[in-house]
């Protein structure tokens, strides 16, 4: 999860503690979309009005966030009548306008130079790391419910977003599974997966955050300004998605995550079963 500049931001109180089990990274990155400079100007005033303490740093994939925001909007609009029937007062203009906001984030992010530490090799490692982290985290979360490890310990590991955090989580989750003996009966994780998580997390941390690295300031003043604007626009998008979660909670309760995904969640879309084609019956007689 993105972190605030000067204070810790709490998650939406209605967000479910249990996430959909089908979070994966088996598919390539979501198809890229082009950002919109016009959309940036549309939201600039609101972004600039945010208090510095509320601004979240964006360490996310803006293209994935765009597609998840659109998915959440579609689910809410499809269930508009049912949601209105709950009595929850919805700002439908805000719901419909999330695409422009997400496009503003994509545009601003595209104008910020990429982190030089994230090479092609690191990206490939992260593609393996994210689903492995999700598997170990889901297993630890489930086993914490029956007392095999501390829920608070799992929650501590779960906090955070970004490449360094994902790598650190792999190491922490591997240690948790080993120290708390979260393997064997009732576990969805193998010893080989735990071993791989620790090795992969350790290698990633060496490549992303080498001990001797010193990050030189190479951005221009204009790029620094765009980076700050990106974070503010990202904060607006996070706030909007939290609003979507509250709306979904009024309609679907704790099952809201199946309808409104987190901005950085990766899900396998459930394919609808095709009805069998009826063969024409030959006339008789």
N, C-alpha and C positions, 0 to 999 in steps of 0.2 A: 504494500500500500504506500502511496506517496506520503511523504512526511511534511508537516508544516514547517515554516521557516523558524519560528521561535517558540512554538508550543505544540503539544500533542493533540491531534484531532481525533475525537471519538467517532466510532462507527455509528451508522444509523441504528437507533434502538430497535427498529423493527426488523432489521436484517437477520435472517436465520443463521444460527450457529452452524447448522449442518448444510454443506453445499452439495449440489447435485453430483452424484458419483461419476458422471460421464465426462468430467473435465479432462481434456487430453491435449496433447500437442502433436497428434499424429498427422494432422493435415498441415500443408504449407501455410505460411502467413496469409491472412485474409487478403483478398484482392485489393490492391492499393487504389485509393481515390485521390483526386486532386483537391487541394485545399482551396479556399476562397478568400481573397484579399477583401472583397466586399463584406463577407461575413465577419471578418476581423473588425472592421469599422462599425458594424452593426452592434457588436458587443463590447467595444472598447470602453465606452463610458461606464458600463456596469463592472467591467474588469478592473478599471482604475479605481473604482469606488470601494473595492474590497480592503478591509483592514490588513495591514502587513501580517499580523498574527494569524490570520485565517488563510493565508496563501499557502497552497500545497506545491511542493516541487514535483514536476512531472518527470517521472522515470519510466513512463509507460509507452506502449506502442500505440500511437494515435490512430493508426488505421484500424487496428483491432477494436479500439474504443469506439470509433465511428460505427463500425458494423454492429457492435453490441448495443450501442445506443439506439440505432435504427431498429434493431430487433425488439428491444424493449418498448419503443414507441408503437410498433406495429401490434404488439400484444395488447397494449392498453387501448389503442383505438379500436381494435376488434371487439374488445369487451366493454366498450364505452357505456352501453345501455345498462349492463349489469353493475358496473362501477357506480354510475349515477344513482342506481337503485339502492346502493348501500348507504347513501346520504353523505358520502365523503365528497366534499366540495373540491373539484379539480379545476386547475387553471389549464384548460385544454389548449390555449394558445401557446403556453410554455411547453406542453407536451409536443405539439406539432412543430415547434421551432427548434427542437433539439438537433435536427440535421444541420441547420446553419451553424449552430454553436460547435458541433463536432467538426465541421469543415473549417471553422476558424482555428480550432486547435491544430488540425492537420497542417494548415497553411503556416501558422506560426512556428510549429515544430520543424517544418521543412526549411525554415530560414535560419535555424540554429545549427551550427556545425556539429557533426556527429562526434561522439566521444571517441578519441583516437585509441582508447584501450580496447574497444570492441572490434576485434578483427574477424575475418571470415572464419578462422578456426574457433574462436570463442563463440561465435554465433551457432556453429554446429554443436558445440558442447552444450550450449544453453538449450538447444532443441531437445537434447537428451535429458538435460537436468530438470526442466520444468515438469514434464509428466512424472518423472521419478519422484520429485518433491511432492507432487500432488498425491501420488500413491502412498508414500510414507506418511504424509500428513493426515490423509484420510484414515489410514490404519491406526495411527496414534490417537486421533480424535475419537474413533469408535471404541478403542480399548480403554480410553480414559473414562468413558461412561460406565464401565464395569469395574473401575477402581484399579486397573493395572498400571496406570500412570496418572500423574496430576493434570487435571484439565488446565490449570493455570500455567503449567510448564508448556503444554501444547499451544496454548493461546499466545504465550510469549514468543515461541518460534514462528507462529503463523503471522505475526505482525510484520509489516514491512513489504516493500515491493522494489524490484530492480535487480540487476544482475548480481551485484555483490551480495544482496540479501538472499537471493535464491541459492547462491553458492554456500553461504554461511548456513542456511537452513538445512541443506543436504548433510553437512557435517554434524550439525546439532541433532538432526533427526536420526542419523546413524548411531550417534552416541546414545541417544534416548532409547532406541530399540535394543541396543546392546546392554546398557546399564539396567534397564527396567525389564529385560527379558520379554520383549514384545514379539517374539517369534514363536513358532510352534502352533499349538492348538488355538483356534480362533483368530489367527493372524492371516492377513491377506498378503503378507510380505515374506520373501525368502531371505535366507542368510546371504545369498549371493547378491541380492538387490541392495541389502544394507551395506555390504562391502563395497559395491560399486558406487553407492551414494557418497560414502566417505571419501573414496579415492577421487571421484569426479569433482566433488565440492572443493577438496583440497587443491586439485590442479587448477580449477577455475579461479580460486582466490589468488593463486600465484601469478596467473596471467592477467587478471583484471586489476589486482591491487598489489603489484610487486613492492617489496619492502623499500627499495631504493627509489621508487617513482616520485617525481615531483611534477605536479601538473602546472605547466607554464601557462600564463595568461596569453592566449593567442587570439582572443575574440576582440573585434572592434567595439567601439562604444555603441554603434548601431546594433550589432549582434547581441551585446549585453542587454540592450533595451528590448529586443525581440524575445530574448530568453525570459526576461521578467514578464513580458506580456504573455508568452506561452504558458508560464506557470499560473498566471491569473485566469486565463481562459480555461485552462485545465481545471482549476478550482471550481469555476462556474459549471463545468461539465460534470464534475464529481457531485457537486451539490444538486444538480438537476437529476442525476441518476439516483441519488439518495431519495429525492422527491418521488421518482418513479417507484422506488421500492416501497415507500409509504403508501402510495396509491395501490400498488399490487398487493400489499399486505391487507388492505381493506377488502379486497376482492378475493384473494386466494389464501390468506393467512400465511402460515409458515411454509406453504408451498410456493411462495412468491418467486423464489430463485429459479423455478422451472419456467417462468414466464418473462421475468426481467433479469437478464444476466448481469453480473458484475462487469465493469468496463474492460477488465483484462481477463475475463474467463474465456476458456476455450471449451466448447461443447460439441458433442456429436449430434447433429440434427437427426431426430427420429423420423425414419421414412414411413410414410403411410402405406399400409398394406394394400396392394392392388386387388380389386375385386376380380374373381375369376371370370373370364369371358365365357358367356353362355354360348354353346354351340347351337346353331339352328337345327331344329328338329325337322327331318325330312317328312313331307306329307305322306300319309298312308292311304291306302284304298285305291 
